[in-house]
Amino acid sequence: TADALAKLRDKVGDIDAYVARELDYTAEELGEYFAAEQVDALALALDNIGKGSGFIIGDQTGVGKGRVNAGIIRWALKNDKVPIFVTHKPNLYKDIYRDLRDVGMGNLAGKILMTNSDETIPLDDEGRLYLKSPESGKQKANLERMIDDNNIGHFKLIMTTYDQMNLQGGAKTVRNRFLEHFAS
């Protein structure tokens, strides 16, 4: 990690300034939202993304993988990309929303599209914000329309779960096609 950060520092200059610039924060704001190890992870991830590569975050529980993901989502939105957040279970959408809110992106609450159907996920502990999706038939029709229109409407972030990417009976589902279409 130290070698990778040193190489990146040679390329971009000060790591904190680089990440602040990429995420549209001031240097002071960056320190309010991210710990030092999260800034380092973001720097390496953003550099890889800029080169068309991926990045694996393998930190232990509690280090802030969600916060790093929130930073990457912020970068994607700043760069007119459609971020797709993938997790194990829909109830974990609340966790990434918390991280998004905590990095100054709470305004996304009404702009999140989940591919799961028939779901209502609370986004806060007070029960004021919910992420809702329509029943299966309507959800499929919505996703089909978005594919046909090549547009996700007012949504800015797609959330999905691993099982939403599974084939059914060996065939692609509407969700598979939707995710493939917008994951370019």
GUDRENTOR-508205 format. One record per residue (C-alpha): residue number from 1; x, y, z. Coordinates in nm, 4 decimals, m for minus. Each point is the difference from the previous one (the first is absolute). Example, Ala and Ser with C-alpha at 12.3 -4.5 7.8 and 13.67 -1.06 7.14 Angstrom:
BEGIN
<num=1	u=1.2300	v=m0.4500	w=0.7800>
<num=2	u=0.1370	v=0.3440	w=m0.0660>
***
This chain:
BEGIN
<num=1	u=0.0000	v=0.0000	w=0.0000>
<num=2	u=0.2818	v=0.2362	w=0.0892>
<num=3	u=0.1690	v=m0.0608	w=m0.3369>
<num=4	u=m0.3273	v=0.0501	w=m0.1894>
<num=5	u=m0.0697	v=0.3240	w=0.1869>
<num=6	u=0.3544	v=0.1252	w=m0.0635>
<num=7	u=m0.0391	v=m0.0646	w=m0.3738>
<num=8	u=m0.3371	v=0.1714	w=0.0005>
<num=9	u=0.1453	v=0.2976	w=0.1919>
<num=10	u=0.2666	v=0.0332	w=m0.2699>
<num=11	u=m0.2759	v=0.0030	w=m0.2600>
<num=12	u=m0.2634	v=0.2279	w=0.1627>
<num=13	u=0.1797	v=0.1891	w=0.2759>
<num=14	u=m0.1512	v=0.0257	w=0.3460>
<num=15	u=m0.2383	v=m0.2939	w=0.0563>
<num=16	u=m0.2471	v=0.1980	w=0.2135>
<num=17	u=m0.0153	v=0.2815	w=m0.2563>
<num=18	u=m0.0488	v=m0.2540	w=m0.2806>
<num=19	u=m0.2926	v=m0.1736	w=0.1733>
<num=20	u=m0.1565	v=0.3307	w=0.1074>
<num=21	u=0.0172	v=0.1245	w=m0.3584>
<num=22	u=m0.1395	v=m0.3249	w=m0.1441>
<num=23	u=m0.2930	v=0.0003	w=0.2452>
<num=24	u=m0.0650	v=0.3749	w=m0.0196>
<num=25	u=0.0838	v=0.0725	w=0.3641>
<num=26	u=0.2241	v=0.2570	w=0.1562>
<num=27	u=0.2986	v=m0.1425	w=0.1872>
<num=28	u=m0.1735	v=0.0823	w=0.3291>
<num=29	u=m0.3225	v=m0.1762	w=m0.1027>
<num=30	u=0.1890	v=m0.3128	w=m0.1020>
<num=31	u=0.1289	v=m0.0455	w=0.3556>
<num=32	u=m0.3519	v=0.0428	w=0.1378>
<num=33	u=m0.1359	v=m0.2847	w=m0.2125>
<num=34	u=0.2842	v=m0.2516	w=m0.0321>
<num=35	u=0.2694	v=m0.1470	w=0.2241>
<num=36	u=0.3584	v=m0.0143	w=m0.1293>
<num=37	u=m0.0144	v=m0.3682	w=m0.0998>
<num=38	u=m0.3264	v=0.0650	w=m0.1866>
<num=39	u=0.1630	v=0.2870	w=m0.1909>
<num=40	u=0.2863	v=m0.2313	w=m0.0956>
<num=41	u=m0.2430	v=m0.2678	w=m0.1188>
<num=42	u=m0.1981	v=0.2580	w=m0.1957>
<num=43	u=0.3158	v=0.1341	w=m0.1636>
<num=44	u=0.1055	v=m0.3453	w=m0.1179>
<num=45	u=m0.3543	v=m0.0928	w=m0.1077>
<num=46	u=m0.0570	v=0.3220	w=m0.1941>
<num=47	u=0.3337	v=m0.0352	w=m0.1754>
<num=48	u=m0.0884	v=m0.3565	w=m0.1018>
<num=49	u=m0.3456	v=0.1041	w=m0.1169>
<num=50	u=0.1609	v=0.2767	w=m0.2051>
<num=51	u=0.2131	v=m0.2646	w=m0.1723>
<num=52	u=m0.3052	v=m0.2173	w=m0.0719>
<num=53	u=0.0891	v=m0.2500	w=0.2717>
<num=54	u=m0.1818	v=m0.1232	w=0.3062>
<num=55	u=0.0885	v=0.0150	w=0.3653>
<num=56	u=m0.0624	v=m0.2503	w=0.2785>
<num=57	u=m0.0504	v=0.1286	w=0.3533>
<num=58	u=0.0828	v=m0.2813	w=0.2403>
<num=59	u=0.0068	v=0.1792	w=0.3341>
<num=60	u=m0.1315	v=m0.1482	w=0.3205>
<num=61	u=m0.3382	v=0.0899	w=0.1461>
<num=62	u=m0.0115	v=0.3551	w=0.1308>
<num=63	u=0.2819	v=0.1518	w=m0.2057>
<num=64	u=m0.2393	v=0.1823	w=m0.2306>
<num=65	u=m0.0523	v=m0.1911	w=m0.3245>
<num=66	u=m0.3468	v=0.1517	w=m0.0285>
<num=67	u=0.1391	v=0.3492	w=0.0428>
<num=68	u=0.2529	v=m0.0682	w=m0.2772>
<num=69	u=m0.2830	v=m0.1304	w=m0.2192>
<num=70	u=m0.1972	v=0.3170	w=0.0742>
<num=71	u=0.2988	v=0.2021	w=m0.1187>
<num=72	u=0.0190	v=m0.2015	w=m0.3206>
<num=73	u=m0.3740	v=0.0515	w=m0.0560>
<num=74	u=0.0535	v=0.3734	w=0.0506>
<num=75	u=0.2812	v=m0.0071	w=m0.2576>
<num=76	u=m0.2169	v=m0.1904	w=m0.2485>
<num=77	u=m0.2844	v=0.2499	w=0.0302>
<num=78	u=0.2416	v=0.2930	w=m0.0331>
<num=79	u=0.1258	v=m0.1598	w=m0.3223>
<num=80	u=m0.3467	v=m0.0664	w=m0.1488>
<num=81	u=0.0167	v=m0.3740	w=0.0535>
<num=82	u=m0.2761	v=m0.2241	w=0.1338>
<num=83	u=0.1285	v=m0.1703	w=0.3145>
<num=84	u=m0.1300	v=m0.3475	w=0.0725>
<num=85	u=0.0336	v=m0.1138	w=0.3601>
<num=86	u=m0.0088	v=m0.3783	w=0.0487>
<num=87	u=m0.0350	v=m0.1645	w=0.3390>
<num=88	u=m0.1118	v=m0.3250	w=0.1619>
<num=89	u=m0.3492	v=0.0890	w=0.1295>
<num=90	u=m0.2355	v=0.2950	w=m0.0582>
<num=91	u=0.0018	v=0.0945	w=0.3685>
<num=92	u=0.3654	v=0.1045	w=m0.0516>
<num=93	u=m0.1166	v=0.2851	w=m0.2273>
<num=94	u=m0.0642	v=0.1907	w=0.3215>
<num=95	u=0.3687	v=m0.0271	w=0.0900>
<num=96	u=0.1292	v=0.1452	w=m0.3261>
<num=97	u=m0.2638	v=0.2736	w=0.0153>
<num=98	u=0.1288	v=0.0884	w=0.3494>
<num=99	u=0.3512	v=0.0250	w=m0.1439>
<num=100	u=m0.1240	v=0.2113	w=m0.2906>
<num=101	u=m0.1790	v=0.2309	w=0.2424>
<num=102	u=0.3109	v=0.0175	w=0.2170>
<num=103	u=0.2121	v=0.1204	w=m0.2935>
<num=104	u=m0.2482	v=0.2742	w=m0.0859>
<num=105	u=m0.2198	v=m0.1846	w=m0.2487>
<num=106	u=m0.3237	v=m0.0411	w=0.1932>
<num=107	u=m0.1795	v=0.1680	w=m0.2891>
<num=108	u=0.0029	v=m0.3348	w=m0.1846>
<num=109	u=m0.2861	v=m0.1438	w=0.2107>
<num=110	u=m0.2658	v=0.0390	w=m0.2709>
<num=111	u=0.2404	v=m0.0746	w=m0.2848>
<num=112	u=0.0912	v=m0.3606	w=0.0773>
<num=113	u=m0.1346	v=m0.2792	w=m0.2186>
<num=114	u=0.0140	v=m0.3489	w=0.1414>
<num=115	u=m0.0425	v=m0.2869	w=m0.2415>
<num=116	u=m0.1693	v=m0.2168	w=0.2624>
<num=117	u=m0.3780	v=m0.0004	w=m0.0221>
<num=118	u=m0.2575	v=0.0007	w=0.2792>
<num=119	u=0.2463	v=0.1538	w=0.2484>
<num=120	u=m0.0237	v=0.2773	w=0.2557>
<num=121	u=0.3298	v=0.0783	w=0.1668>
<num=122	u=0.0238	v=0.2610	w=0.2771>
<num=123	u=0.2886	v=0.2375	w=m0.0653>
<num=124	u=0.0000	v=0.1602	w=0.3437>
<num=125	u=m0.0692	v=m0.1066	w=0.3560>
<num=126	u=m0.2851	v=0.2477	w=0.0417>
<num=127	u=m0.2173	v=m0.1575	w=m0.2698>
<num=128	u=m0.0186	v=0.3159	w=m0.2105>
<num=129	u=0.1883	v=m0.1180	w=m0.3078>
<num=130	u=m0.0711	v=m0.3170	w=m0.1918>
<num=131	u=0.1290	v=m0.1583	w=m0.3148>
<num=132	u=m0.2983	v=m0.1631	w=m0.1711>
<num=133	u=m0.0410	v=m0.2050	w=m0.3122>
<num=134	u=m0.3148	v=m0.1061	w=m0.1822>
<num=135	u=m0.1363	v=m0.3509	w=m0.0259>
<num=136	u=0.1752	v=m0.2357	w=m0.2380>
<num=137	u=m0.2029	v=0.0575	w=m0.3179>
<num=138	u=0.0150	v=0.3767	w=0.0235>
<num=139	u=0.3696	v=m0.0076	w=0.0904>
<num=140	u=0.0782	v=m0.2137	w=m0.3044>
<num=141	u=m0.1939	v=0.2401	w=m0.2224>
<num=142	u=0.1853	v=0.2988	w=0.1496>
<num=143	u=0.3389	v=m0.1624	w=m0.0588>
<num=144	u=m0.0953	v=m0.0969	w=m0.3585>
<num=145	u=m0.1068	v=0.3591	w=m0.0726>
<num=146	u=0.3261	v=0.1362	w=0.1391>
<num=147	u=0.1989	v=m0.2383	w=m0.2193>
<num=148	u=m0.2025	v=0.0980	w=m0.3073>
<num=149	u=0.0357	v=0.3723	w=0.0805>
<num=150	u=0.3671	v=m0.0381	w=0.1006>
<num=151	u=m0.0883	v=0.2192	w=0.2962>
<num=152	u=m0.0564	v=m0.0637	w=0.3699>
<num=153	u=m0.2114	v=0.3120	w=0.0376>
<num=154	u=0.0514	v=0.2037	w=0.3166>
<num=155	u=0.2010	v=m0.2771	w=0.1679>
<num=156	u=0.3702	v=0.0568	w=0.0641>
<num=157	u=0.1038	v=m0.3250	w=0.1708>
<num=158	u=m0.0926	v=m0.3629	w=m0.0625>
<num=159	u=0.0037	v=m0.2441	w=0.2898>
<num=160	u=m0.0182	v=m0.3731	w=m0.0481>
<num=161	u=0.0862	v=m0.3275	w=0.1688>
<num=162	u=0.2129	v=m0.2883	w=m0.1195>
<num=163	u=m0.3041	v=m0.2215	w=m0.0517>
<num=164	u=m0.1528	v=0.2613	w=m0.2313>
<num=165	u=0.2749	v=m0.0873	w=m0.2473>
<num=166	u=m0.0793	v=m0.3726	w=m0.0055>
<num=167	u=m0.1411	v=m0.1590	w=m0.3098>
<num=168	u=m0.3362	v=m0.1698	w=0.0345>
<num=169	u=m0.0172	v=m0.3384	w=m0.1626>
<num=170	u=0.3176	v=0.0861	w=m0.1897>
<num=171	u=m0.1639	v=0.3050	w=m0.1583>
<num=172	u=0.0606	v=0.3693	w=0.0546>
<num=173	u=m0.2641	v=0.1935	w=0.1895>
<num=174	u=m0.1083	v=0.3572	w=m0.0510>
<num=175	u=0.2204	v=0.0923	w=0.2969>
<num=176	u=0.3020	v=m0.1689	w=m0.1635>
<num=177	u=m0.0551	v=0.1942	w=m0.3187>
<num=178	u=m0.0611	v=0.3238	w=0.1918>
<num=179	u=0.3220	v=m0.0344	w=0.1989>
<num=180	u=0.2030	v=m0.0942	w=m0.3052>
<num=181	u=m0.1447	v=0.2922	w=m0.1924>
<num=182	u=0.0859	v=0.2633	w=0.2619>
<num=183	u=0.3253	v=m0.1573	w=0.1236>
<num=184	u=0.2032	v=0.1014	w=m0.3030>
***
